Amino acid sequence: MATQAHRAPDAGTPNLFLPLGVRVDAVQTPQVLAQMKVWIRDRRPFHSVAGTGMHEIVEAQRDPSLRETLNATDLVVPDGMPFVWLGWHHGHDLPRSVYGPVSDAGFL
């Protein structure tokens, strides 16, 4: 079972799902960028965002400290289509995965 010790984002806790006990937030790039802007505007330090793929989920099964770190991260974004499919299975509207290049979201 995943720990629930993560810090909830200021703009409201997004929906999440727990593949193999690792928290993944059911968010899309615009939501991630909006949350980061809130953190910057409010000058609240020490936030973390992890783009997590299935490799990290599997490694977190072998490494409890990795699982704890991911579950304590402010946002764990779904990096990969398996998370989109798992999100759909859990009732989340995830049209695409969230990955590094965000120029299509107007950030760059």
Backbone hydrogen bonds, N-H to C=O, Kabsch-Sander energy under -0.5 kcal/mol:
donor,donor_aa,acceptor,acceptor_aa,energy
7,R,72,A,-0.7
8,A,6,H,-0.5
12,G,9,P,-1.3
17,F,24,V,-2.3
21,G,18,L,-1.5
22,V,19,P,-1.6
23,R,21,G,-0.5
24,V,17,F,-2.5
25,D,76,V,-2.9
26,A,15,N,-3.1
27,V,25,D,-2.0
31,Q,28,Q,-0.8
32,V,28,Q,-1.9
33,L,29,T,-2.7
34,A,30,P,-2.2
35,Q,31,Q,-2.3
36,M,32,V,-2.4
37,K,33,L,-2.2
38,V,34,A,-1.8
39,W,35,Q,-2.2
40,I,36,M,-2.4
41,R,37,K,-3.0
42,D,38,V,-2.7
43,R,40,I,-1.0
44,R,39,W,-1.8
50,A,75,L,-2.8
51,G,49,V,-0.5
52,T,50,A,-0.9
52,T,77,V,-2.1
57,I,53,G,-1.5
58,V,54,M,-2.4
59,E,55,H,-2.7
60,A,56,E,-2.3
61,Q,57,I,-0.6
61,Q,58,V,-1.1
62,R,58,V,-0.8
62,R,59,E,-0.7
63,D,59,E,-1.8
66,L,63,D,-0.8
67,R,63,D,-1.9
68,E,64,P,-2.5
69,T,65,S,-2.3
70,L,66,L,-2.8
71,N,67,R,-2.4
72,A,68,E,-1.0
72,A,69,T,-0.5
73,T,69,T,-0.5
73,T,70,L,-1.2
75,L,48,S,-1.5
77,V,50,A,-2.4
77,V,75,L,-0.6
79,D,52,T,-2.0
79,D,77,V,-1.1
80,G,78,P,-1.1
83,F,80,G,-1.1
84,V,80,G,-1.0
85,W,81,M,-2.6
86,L,82,P,-2.5
87,G,83,F,-2.7
88,W,84,V,-2.4
89,H,85,W,-2.3
90,H,86,L,-1.6
91,G,88,W,-2.0
92,H,87,G,-3.2
94,L,92,H,-1.2
98,V,78,P,-3.2
99,Y,97,S,-0.6
105,A,102,V,-1.9
106,G,103,S,-1.5
107,F,102,V,-1.3
